[in-house]
Amino acid sequence: MTGGPADGHPVPLLLACDLDRTLIYSPKAFWLDVPDEQAPPIVVVELYQGIPISFMTRTAETLLLALKAAATVVPVTTRTVAQYRRVRLPGPEPEYAVTTNGGVLLHHGEPDTHWHASIARRTAAHCAPLQTVQALLADPAFSPWILKLRHAEDLFIYAIVDREAMPEDFVAGLEQQCLALGWTVSLQGRKLYCVPQPVTKSSAVAEVQRRTGAGTVIAAGDSLLDRQMLAEASIAFRPAHGELDDGGYRSANLTVTNARGIMAGEELLLRMGRLVEQCQLVRQG
């Protein structure tokens, strides 16, 4: 699958993995269909105000540690930097992490200023200002279903929504309005995201690939905001739940898990580990 550069060193593998509902799970997303006494051992990976809110199975923790030792693992998330820093994945801090839907690239835990400047230039050149989209969402007519508006690093906007109160055609209409402004729209659970088109997980992962010289990118994610990252990866995985599953997303490079919920996170890591082993055997051969 990958070869080595001219100096004989192997080309690194890059594993880009979404966090929420792909790698880590809130209790509402466990979707365990076994009696409690048969549930897998589960470990805490995030606290919020002292309360455990995100988890992975103990087996997933072990699998992730092994992957970190064998490949470049890059957490990729729509979370802000502060929200990402609450997550305590096993093993050492990754060299690279992508937050804020690709708007921030962390290098050894700190925002990369060159990447930030690149994103600022592209959004200024091709997208309406954040304030324009904020004003669109702040329309008093939307107040029955848009409950809160928040900024993410001043890069994009997300709203907490009441989906039952939201008209069926609202998102489609908003998509058309935002498209004309150079923005994209994604609805995930109770969160409605409006994001400038240049702010993507895929572009940030491509930058990490460029910097590391990775020859193969393996990606995993569950939402529409992950779709481009999965499409551009050498090999992609998604769990059998989430926005992409609801839309029936398939592609030639994509494998869908058999499991859903927290067990899908474990299955994803197991499948990634097998791929890494295969790549290592190819190199040795």
C-alpha positions in Angstrom: 0.0 0.0 0.0 2.9 2.3 0.7 6.5 2.4 -0.3 9.6 4.0 1.2 11.3 7.2 0.2 14.7 7.2 -1.5 16.6 7.2 1.8 15.1 3.8 2.7 13.0 5.0 5.6 9.4 3.8 5.5 6.7 6.3 4.6 4.5 6.8 7.7 0.9 5.9 7.9 -1.6 8.6 9.0 -4.8 7.7 10.9 -7.2 10.6 11.0 -10.1 9.8 13.4 -13.1 11.9 14.3 -13.8 11.9 18.1 -17.5 12.2 19.1 -19.6 9.2 18.2 -16.6 7.7 16.2 -13.9 7.2 18.8 -15.5 8.4 22.0 -19.1 8.3 23.2 -21.5 9.9 25.6 -23.8 7.6 27.5 -26.7 8.5 25.2 -24.7 7.1 22.3 -23.6 3.8 23.8 -26.5 1.9 22.2 -25.6 -1.3 24.1 -28.2 -4.0 23.5 -27.0 -6.4 26.2 -27.8 -6.7 29.9 -25.6 -4.6 32.1 -23.7 -7.5 33.5 -22.7 -8.4 29.9 -21.6 -4.9 28.9 -17.9 -4.3 28.1 -15.6 -2.6 30.5 -15.7 1.1 29.8 -13.2 3.9 30.7 -13.7 7.6 31.1 -11.9 9.9 28.6 -13.6 13.2 29.4 -14.8 15.2 32.4 -16.9 18.3 32.3 -17.1 20.2 35.5 -15.9 17.1 37.3 -18.6 14.8 35.8 -17.6 12.0 33.4 -19.3 12.6 30.0 -17.3 10.7 27.3 -16.1 7.2 27.3 -14.5 4.3 25.2 -14.3 0.6 25.9 -11.2 -0.7 27.7 -10.4 -2.8 24.6 -10.6 0.3 22.4 -8.2 2.0 24.8 -5.7 -0.8 24.4 -6.2 -0.8 20.6 -5.6 2.9 20.4 -2.4 2.7 22.4 -1.1 0.0 19.9 -2.0 2.2 16.9 -0.2 5.2 18.4 2.9 3.1 18.6 2.7 2.0 15.0 1.3 5.0 13.1 0.7 8.8 13.2 -2.7 9.1 14.9 -4.4 12.4 14.4 -7.6 13.2 16.4 -9.9 15.3 14.2 -12.9 17.1 15.7 -15.4 19.9 15.3 -14.8 20.7 19.0 -13.0 24.0 19.9 -9.5 23.8 21.3 -10.8 24.1 24.9 -13.4 21.4 24.3 -10.8 19.1 22.7 -8.3 19.6 25.6 -10.9 18.1 28.0 -10.5 14.7 26.2 -7.8 12.5 27.7 -7.0 9.8 25.1 -4.7 7.0 26.2 -1.0 7.4 25.5 1.2 10.4 24.7 -0.2 13.6 23.3 -0.3 13.3 19.5 2.1 15.4 17.5 -0.8 16.8 15.5 -4.5 17.2 16.2 -7.2 19.0 14.2 -9.8 21.0 16.0 -12.6 23.5 15.2 -13.5 21.5 12.1 -10.1 22.0 10.6 -9.9 25.7 11.4 -7.2 25.0 14.0 -4.2 22.7 13.6 -2.5 21.8 16.9 1.2 20.9 16.8 2.5 19.4 20.0 -0.7 20.8 21.7 -0.4 24.4 20.5 -2.2 26.2 17.6 -0.1 26.4 14.5 0.1 30.1 13.4 0.9 29.4 9.8 -2.2 27.3 9.4 -4.3 29.9 11.2 -3.1 32.6 8.8 -3.8 30.4 5.8 -7.4 29.8 6.9 -7.9 33.5 7.6 -6.8 34.4 4.1 -9.0 31.9 2.4 -12.1 32.7 4.4 -11.6 36.4 3.9 -11.3 35.9 0.2 -14.1 33.6 -0.5 -16.7 33.8 2.3 -19.1 36.3 3.8 -18.1 37.5 7.3 -19.2 35.4 10.4 -21.4 38.4 11.5 -23.5 38.0 8.3 -24.3 34.4 9.0 -24.9 35.1 12.7 -27.4 37.8 11.7 -29.1 35.3 9.5 -29.5 32.8 12.3 -30.5 35.4 14.8 -33.7 36.2 12.9 -36.5 36.5 15.6 -38.7 34.2 13.4 -36.3 31.3 14.1 -36.3 31.8 17.9 -38.8 28.9 18.5 -36.2 26.4 17.4 -32.8 28.2 17.5 -32.3 28.2 21.3 -28.7 29.4 21.5 -26.0 30.7 19.1 -22.3 30.2 19.8 -19.0 31.0 18.1 -16.2 28.4 17.7 -12.8 30.3 17.8 -14.5 33.0 15.8 -14.2 30.6 12.8 -17.8 29.3 12.5 -21.2 29.3 14.3 -23.2 26.6 15.8 -26.7 26.7 17.2 -28.5 24.6 19.8 -31.8 23.8 18.3 -35.2 22.2 19.2 -35.6 19.8 16.3 -39.2 19.1 17.1 -40.0 22.8 16.7 -37.9 23.2 13.6 -39.8 23.2 10.3 -38.9 20.3 8.0 -37.7 22.5 5.2 -35.6 24.9 7.4 -32.2 23.3 7.0 -32.6 22.9 3.2 -33.5 26.6 2.9 -30.6 27.6 5.2 -28.2 25.5 3.1 -29.2 27.5 0.0 -28.7 30.8 1.7 -25.4 29.8 3.2 -24.1 28.4 -0.1 -24.5 31.8 -1.6 -22.4 33.2 1.2 -19.6 30.6 0.9 -20.7 28.7 4.0 -21.8 25.1 4.6 -24.5 23.7 6.9 -24.6 20.5 9.0 -27.2 19.3 11.5 -25.9 16.9 14.1 -28.2 16.0 16.9 -29.2 19.2 18.6 -26.4 21.2 17.0 -26.7 23.1 13.8 -23.3 24.0 12.3 -22.7 26.9 9.8 -19.1 26.7 8.6 -17.1 28.6 6.0 -16.3 26.4 3.0 -12.5 26.6 3.4 -12.7 25.4 7.1 -12.7 21.6 6.6 -11.3 18.6 8.4 -10.0 17.3 5.0 -7.8 20.3 4.3 -6.2 20.2 7.7 -5.6 16.4 7.4 -4.0 17.0 3.9 -1.7 19.6 5.6 -0.7 17.0 8.2 -0.1 14.5 5.4 2.1 17.0 3.6 4.2 17.7 6.7 4.6 14.1 7.8 5.1 12.7 4.3 2.5 10.0 5.0 1.9 7.8 2.0 -1.4 6.3 3.2 -4.3 8.1 5.0 -6.8 6.0 6.9 -9.8 8.0 8.1 -12.9 7.4 10.2 -15.9 9.6 10.9 -19.7 9.6 11.3 -21.0 13.0 10.3 -21.5 15.1 7.1 -18.6 17.3 8.3 -16.4 14.1 8.0 -17.6 13.2 4.5 -14.9 15.0 2.4 -12.1 13.7 4.8 -13.4 10.1 4.2 -13.7 10.6 0.4 -10.1 11.9 0.1 -8.6 9.1 2.3 -6.9 6.1 0.9 -9.1 3.9 3.1 -12.1 5.1 5.1 -14.4 3.8 7.8 -17.6 4.9 9.3 -19.8 3.5 12.1 -23.2 2.1 11.4 -24.8 5.2 13.0 -24.7 9.0 12.6 -25.5 11.5 9.8 -23.6 9.6 7.1 -25.4 6.3 8.0 -28.8 8.1 8.0 -28.0 9.3 4.5 -26.8 5.9 3.4 -23.3 7.2 2.5 -21.2 4.7 0.6 -18.0 4.9 -1.5 -15.5 2.5 -3.0 -12.9 3.2 -0.3 -15.4 3.0 2.6 -16.1 0.2 5.1 -19.1 0.4 7.4 -18.9 -1.2 10.9 -21.1 -4.1 11.8 -21.6 -2.6 15.3 -23.2 0.7 16.3 -22.6 2.9 19.3 -19.6 2.5 21.6 -18.9 -1.0 20.2 -18.5 0.6 16.7 -15.6 2.7 18.1 -13.9 -0.5 19.2 -14.5 -2.2 15.9 -13.1 0.8 14.0 -9.8 0.6 15.9 -9.6 -3.1 15.5 -10.0 -2.8 11.7 -7.5 0.0 11.5 -5.0 -2.1 13.5 -5.3 -4.9 11.1 -4.7 -2.5 8.2 -1.6 -1.2 9.9 -0.3 -4.7 10.4 -0.9 -5.5 6.7 1.0 -2.3 5.7 3.9 -3.2 7.9 4.1 -6.7 6.3 4.1 -5.2 2.8 7.0 -2.9 3.9 9.0 -5.8 5.3 8.3 -7.8 2.2 
